[in-house]
């Protein structure tokens, strides 16, 4: 088929519906288009797993902070300036040699936005949401993570009110490392539980 | 989840290549956050609305339709709250599509560009592929 006809603009149906909603909501004074742009920019560029990595690295080097993170993760994370917009509470779950933690949201896609940004596609997709609880070991295997058979896997199901951050174990051989350098070892997947912290190169 | 998906998911660390695949997804997301901020609904109400959509059979296993469910959930919630009804959204979305069509390529699409519904639309069979508009 040739494309030599005069091409008009097209809005796909979803884009048109979003525009329609924006128009209605702006007319009703419920949203401000400029504020929408700011929110998009914030989530696309400013909030991401680096926030969570700083929380984890601080917990690795400061025992007092780790204690606070165990007791009141919302406050500990808030003390670094990362606060949830949805009034959700945070709980930090610490990996140990015996227990590995894995986070899922079977209901929809609740996720600790303030520390991890927006979730990856697979986190929101049905296979992960349905299988993480039933077969966590199998799911971890697909992520290339094979844990010893003796390691217990605890699966935490997020809700709108309570979201989880996995604190992975600190890699060996990093005793003298600065917080900043340690944060580079903390991946997003390590904080969801589908990975471990990176080993020092 | 296939092995390959899982691999590509972990390979994109630490920064996600693309949070949103298309601009409308970002806008739908941001509108939801803004509406919650201004107290139109609670986050639990939102989670319930989204959950009802994403657990419907037929959701793509690769998650590519996630924001389509998101948008449907937002529309349902706004309808239930009496903020915007489906008919109102349908009509305005059609106006936006017509406006887009009437806007020369490269120019910003404005709702004012909507020429209005085609006059004397006889029947549903006439609408497609014609030279009208």
Contacts between the chains, C-beta under 8 A, distances in Angstrom:
chain1	res1	chain2	res2	distance
A	6	B	105	7.9
A	7	B	105	5.2
A	8	B	100	7.2
A	8	B	101	4.8
A	8	B	102	7.3
A	8	B	103	7.1
A	8	B	104	7.5
A	8	B	105	6.6
A	9	B	100	4.4
A	9	B	101	6.8
A	9	B	103	4.8
A	9	B	104	7.6
A	9	B	105	5.9
A	9	B	107	7.6
A	9	B	109	5.5
A	10	B	97	7.9
A	10	B	100	5.9
A	10	B	101	6.9
A	11	B	96	5.8
A	11	B	97	5.4
A	11	B	100	4.1
A	11	B	109	6.8
A	12	B	24	7.9
A	13	B	93	7.1
A	13	B	97	7.5
A	14	B	22	7.8
A	14	B	24	5.4
A	14	B	67	7.7
A	14	B	68	6.3
A	14	B	71	6.1
A	15	B	22	7.2
A	15	B	23	7.4
A	15	B	24	4.2
A	16	B	93	4.2
A	16	B	94	7.5
A	16	B	96	4.4
A	16	B	97	4.7
A	16	B	100	7.3
A	17	B	71	6.3
A	17	B	75	7.3
A	17	B	89	6.2
A	17	B	93	4.6
A	18	B	24	4.3
A	18	B	27	5.1
A	18	B	28	5.2
A	18	B	31	7.6
A	18	B	71	6.6
A	19	B	24	7.9
A	19	B	92	7.8
A	19	B	93	7.2
A	19	B	96	4.5
A	19	B	111	7.8
A	20	B	88	8.0
A	20	B	89	4.9
A	20	B	90	8.0
A	20	B	91	8.0
A	20	B	92	3.6
A	20	B	93	4.1
A	20	B	95	7.6
A	20	B	96	5.7
A	21	B	28	7.7
A	21	B	31	6.4
A	21	B	74	7.1
A	21	B	75	7.2
A	21	B	78	7.3
A	21	B	84	6.5
A	21	B	89	6.3
A	22	B	27	6.7
A	22	B	31	6.6
A	23	B	92	5.7
A	23	B	96	7.7
A	23	B	111	6.4
A	24	B	83	7.6
A	24	B	84	4.7
A	24	B	88	6.5
A	24	B	89	7.0
A	24	B	92	6.5
A	25	B	31	6.6
A	25	B	35	7.2
A	25	B	78	8.0
A	25	B	83	7.4
A	25	B	84	7.1
A	28	B	83	7.0
A	30	B	34	7.9
A	30	B	35	6.3
A	30	B	38	6.0
A	30	B	40	6.1
A	30	B	83	6.9
A	31	B	31	5.9
A	31	B	34	4.7
A	31	B	35	6.6
A	31	B	38	7.3
A	32	B	34	7.5
A	35	B	34	5.7
A	36	B	27	6.3
A	36	B	30	4.5
A	36	B	31	6.2
A	36	B	34	6.0
A	37	B	30	7.7
A	39	B	29	7.8
A	39	B	30	3.8
A	39	B	33	5.2
A	39	B	34	6.2
A	40	B	20	8.0
A	40	B	26	4.5
A	40	B	27	7.0
A	40	B	29	7.4
A	40	B	30	4.8
A	43	B	19	6.5
A	43	B	26	7.7
A	43	B	29	7.1
A	43	B	30	7.5
A	44	B	19	5.6
A	44	B	20	7.2
A	44	B	26	6.9
A	48	B	14	7.7
A	48	B	15	6.5
A	48	B	16	7.6
A	49	B	14	5.6
A	49	B	15	8.0
A	50	B	14	7.2
A	53	B	14	7.6
A	85	B	33	6.4
A	85	B	36	7.4
A	85	B	37	6.9
A	86	B	36	6.5
A	86	B	43	3.9
A	87	B	43	6.5
A	88	B	43	6.9
A	107	B	47	6.5
A	107	B	51	4.6
A	107	B	55	8.0
A	108	B	47	5.7
A	108	B	50	4.4
A	108	B	51	4.2
A	108	B	54	5.3
A	108	B	55	7.9
A	109	B	50	7.2
A	109	B	54	7.2
A	109	B	66	7.4
A	110	B	47	6.3
A	117	B	16	7.1
A	117	B	19	7.2
A	118	B	16	7.5
A	118	B	19	4.9
A	118	B	29	7.7
A	120	B	9	5.6
A	120	B	12	7.7
A	120	B	16	5.9
A	121	B	9	7.3
A	121	B	62	7.2
A	121	B	63	4.5
A	121	B	64	7.4
A	121	B	66	7.2
A	122	B	1	6.1
A	122	B	5	6.1
A	122	B	6	6.9
A	122	B	9	4.7
A	122	B	63	6.6
A	124	B	54	7.7
A	124	B	63	4.9
A	124	B	66	4.8
A	125	B	1	7.1
A	125	B	60	7.4
A	125	B	61	6.0
A	125	B	62	5.9
A	125	B	63	3.2
A	125	B	66	7.3
A	126	B	54	7.7
A	126	B	59	5.3
A	126	B	60	7.8
A	126	B	61	5.4
A	126	B	63	7.5
A	127	B	1	4.2
A	127	B	61	5.2
A	128	B	1	5.8
A	131	B	1	7.3
A	139	B	1	7.2
A	142	B	1	5.7
A	142	B	2	7.8
A	142	B	3	5.7
A	142	B	6	4.2
A	143	B	6	5.0
A	143	B	9	7.6
A	143	B	10	5.8
A	144	B	6	7.4
A	144	B	7	7.2
A	144	B	10	6.7
A	159	B	47	7.2
A	160	B	43	4.9
A	160	B	44	4.6
A	160	B	46	7.1
A	160	B	47	3.6
A	160	B	48	8.0
A	161	B	43	7.8
A	161	B	44	6.7
A	187	B	13	4.8
A	187	B	14	5.6
A	188	B	13	5.9
A	188	B	14	5.7
A	188	B	16	7.8
A	189	B	9	7.8
A	189	B	10	5.7
A	189	B	13	6.4
A	194	B	10	7.4
A	195	B	10	6.4
A	195	B	13	8.0
